[in-house]
């Protein structure tokens, strides 16, 4: 039997590596490289543990569910509604960020500036209206291709820009913005919504789940670290919010590809949440998934409400924090009430739940109060 590891990994990485990595160099350039690097390591390890807990929940549960379905099964209706809020808040904010990022990237690539960013954002939306209705089969084929392109492009970035790294750009620390990177970095690792799709891809080979999750965190971590080191090392405090634009038109294609993939994956995830967990059907679920980000984008654009990195940070902190706490609670319940024997099991107790939840709560308070 042909291994399903790579297709499943492509779905996972394609969800994680979206718009988030484009904002990491900017926020790290504000705080300093060393604090940013420590955030990268800490968040990667923290989210790896969370994703392994969620993977176990999926493996202990028969049938197809999105996160809201798992929450209802193990935490009841209140859990379902909290997960629903966390999921739609995070995904809709992410999709809105992708609309903004794609518009700016396409305008820069084709025109050399961002003057037509709004028009290109609308164009990108119209393209995604068509593609997001295709479904999982097309998603698997496209994401494997994009993951290869991402690695190839990162390799070229290293080849062309490694010599331009200035150690001074990596050695300063700005205490005034010391907490700034956390939200954007957390957002960049959030792939909770990909787990149900990963489970579907791995059907019959569920034993690969733990390996897929582990590599699904390692691959983005390596990409983010290399990309951030190159960009901050070359441009220091002059990094734009969408960092890849500093590298020129050719390399900005990387942003277009990864945001296309992430938009695709997240739209399907939220479509299926409405479809499977709220019984709205495929079409109505898709319609809700695709139209809400457009409305948010138009509001943010015309009223100038938030910047690109502010959207990423708020989404990461609020959605990631709430989802992370719910995943911990679901795991401890799934160990007792799950209806399937999992391929792996993670140790958990109430001390772990309290400590990890406290970290999420502290992150939320830091984002909005500091």
N, C-alpha and C positions, 0 to 999 in steps of 0.2 A: 504493500500500500504506500502511495506517495505521501511523504510527510507534509503536514499542513502547518508546520512551524513558521515558515517564511510568510505565507499569506496572512496568518494570524498576527505575526509581528508587524507586518506592513500596516494592518488596520490599527494596531495599538500606537505605533510610532507616528502614523499619519494623523492621528487625533491629537497627540501630544505636541508634535512639531507643527504648529500653526502660526499664529501671529505673535505668540508670546516671545519667541527667541529674538524677534526683530526689535523688541523693546528692552531686552536684557542689557545690551551694551550701553544704552542710554542711561538707565538707572544706575548701573554699576559705575559709569563714568562720573556720576554725581556723588556717589558715596566713597569711591576709591575701589581699586581692583581687589585688594586683600579682603575687605569685608564682603564684597560681592562673591568672591570665590568661596568663602566660608558659608555664605547663604546657599550657594549652589550645592555644596556637599551636603549640608544639613537637610535641605528640602528634598534632595534626591533620595537620601536614606529614609527620611520620614515618609515620603509618599510611596516608596517601595514597600514599606511595612503595611501602609494603608491598602495598597493595591493587592497585596497578598491576602490580607484579611477579606477583601471584597471577592477576590478570586475563589476563596474557600466557600464563601456564601453562595456564589453561583454554582459551584460544584456540588454543594449539598442540596441543591434545589432542582427538581425535575421541571421540564418545560421551558418555554421562552418567556422571559420577563425583561423589562427595563428596570432601572434602579427603583422606580416607584413601585413596581410589582414586588420586588424583594422587600422593600420597606413595609408594604402592607401585610405581607405574609408574616413577617417576624416582629413588626412594631405596631401593627394595627392601622386603623384609618388616620390617627394623628401622625404616625410615622410616614405614611404615604403622602400626606399633604405637606409635611415639612420637606420631604425629599422632592416632591413636585416643585415647591418653591425654589429649593436649592438648584435643582436641575434646570428649570426654565430661566432662572436668574442668570446662572452661569453661562448656559448655552446661548441665550439670546444676547447677552452682553458680548460674548465671544464672537458670534456671527456678525454683530454690529461692528466690532473692531476689525473683522476681516473685510467687511465692505469698505470701511475707511482706508485700511491698509492697501487693499487691492487697487482702489481708485488712485491713491497717491503713487503707488508703484508703477502702474500701467501708464499714468500720465508722465512720470519721469522717464520711463523706458522709451516711450514713443515720441515724446516732445522735448525731453530734457529739462522739464520743470513740472510743478504740480498745479499749473493753472487750470487744467481740465480734469482735476481729480474727481469732482462731483459727477461729471458726465461718465467717466470711466467706471465709477462705483455703480452707477445705474446700469451700465452695459454689463458689468460683471454679474449683477443681480439677475438680469434677464437671461444670461447664459446659464446660471445656476438653477433658474426655474425649470429649465429643460433637463439638465443633468441630474438633479436631485430626485427626479421621479423614476430614474432607471433602476436604482436599488443595489442590493448587496453584491450581486454577481459582477456588475461593472466596477463597483468599488474595489473589490479584491484585485482585479486585473490592473486598474489604474494606479493603486497605491504601491504595488510592488515596483512598478516602473518609476514612480516619483521618488521612492526611497533610494533607488539606485542613482537617480539624478542628483538627489541631495548630497549623497556621499561624493559623487564626482565633482560637484560644484564646490563643496567644502575643500576638497583636495586642491582644486584650482586656486581657491582663495588663499590657502596656505602657500602654494607655490608662488603666487604673484605678490603677496603682501607680507610674508614672514620677515623678509629682510628689512621692512620698514618699521618694525616694532622698536619703540623707544622705551627703554626701561623706566625712565622718569614718568612716563604715562601710566605705568603699572605700580608705582611706589607711593603715590600720595593717598591720604585718607582725609575725607571731609566729614567731620563729626556732625555737622549740621544736617546732613542727609543720610546718616548712618542706617536708618530704618527703611529708606526708600526702596531698595531692591526687593524686599521680601515678597510683596504682593505680586509683582510682575513675574518673579521667579516661580512662585507657587502656581500662578496661572499656567506657566509654561510646562509644568509637569502634570497638570490635571488631565487625566485620560479615563476618569471613572466611567464616563458614558460609553467608552469603547469596550468595556468588559463583556457586556451582553453580546455584542457583535463578535468579539473574540471567541466566546463560548460557542456561538453558532458556527463559526468558521472551523473550530476544532472538533466539531461533532464526530465522535468515534475515536478521537485521539486526545481526550481530555487530560491525559497524563502530561501533556506538553504545557499545560496552563502555567505552572510555576516558572518554567523556563522562559516562556513568552513574556510574562510579567517582568522577570528579572532583566532580560535583555531589552524589554520595552522601556525601562528606566535608564539603563546603562547607555543605550544608543543616544537618546536625547541629551543626556548629561555630557557625553563626549562632544556632540555637535555644539551645544551651548558654550562649553568651555573653550573650544577651539575658536569658534566664531567671535566670542567676547574678547578673548585674548588678542586676536588679530585686529579687531576694530578699535578697541580701547588702546591697544598698544600703538596703533598708527595715528589715531586722531585725538586721544586724550579726552579733554573736556569739551571738545567740539563735535561730539557724536550726535547726529540727528535722532529724533524719536524713532523713526523707522531706520534702524542702523545700516541696513544693507544699501541704502541709497548713497551712503558715503563711499561705497566701493565702485560706483559707476553703473552704467546702464546694463551691461552684460550680466553682472552678478546679481542685479536686482531681479532678474528672472527667477532666481531661487525663491524670493519672497512670493512671487505670483504662484509658483507651483505648490509651495507648502500651504499657503492660505487656501488655495483652490481645494486641495485634498482635505484639509481640516474642516472647511465649510461643508464639503460633501458629507464627511463622516458624521459631523454633529447634527446636520439637518436630518439625516436618516435616523440617527439615534432619537431625536425628539419626535420625529414622525412616528416611529415605532412605539414610543412611550404612549402617545395618544391612541395609537392603533391597538396595541395589545393590552395596555393597562387601563385605558379609559373607554375602550370599545367604540371609538369614533370612526373606525374604518381607515383604509389606506389613504383615500383622497382627502378627506377632511383633516386627517392627521398631518398630511403633507402641506396642506394649505395653511394651517396654523403655524407649522414649522418655518415656512418660507416668508410669510407676510409680516409677522411681528418684527423681525430684524429690520425690515425696510422702514417700518414706521419709526422705530427707535433711531435709525440712522438719520432719517429726515428731521426728526426733532433735535437731535444732537447737532446736526449740521446747521440748520437754520437759526437755532437759538444759541449756538456756540457753548454748549453745556459742559463738555468734557474733552480732554485731549486723548490721544491714542493710548498713551501709557496709563493715564488715569482710569480709563475703561478697563484695561487689563488688570490693574491692581485691585480695583473694587470687585471685579468679577472673581479674581483668584481668592481674595480674602473671604468674601461673604459666601460664595458658593462652595469653595474648597473647604472652608472651615466647617460649615454646617453639614456638608456631605461626609466629611471625615469623621465627625462625631457620630452620625447616624450609622456609618459603616461599622464602627466599633460595636455599637449596640446591636446591630443586626448579626454580627459574627457570633457574639456570645449567645444569642437566641438560636441561631442556626445550628449551633453545636447540639442543642437540646431537641429542636423541633424540625430539623432538616429531614427530607424524605429520600435522600440519596447519599451513599457513602462517597466521600470526596477522595480525590487522588493525593491530597496532602492536607495537613492540618496545622494551623498556627496556634501557639500558646497564647492565652489571653486570660486576664482576670480584671477585677474592678480597679485595682491600683493602676494597671496599664491604661485602662479606659480614662480614668481621672487625669493622669499625667498628660496623656496625649491630647485630651480634650482641653486641658488648661493651656497648652501651647497654641491651639487654634484660637481660643478665646483671647489670649494675650495678643495674638497677631491682629485680630479684629480691632481691639482697643488701640493698639499702636497705630494702625492705619487711619483711624478716624479721630484720634485725640492728639497725636503727636505731629 
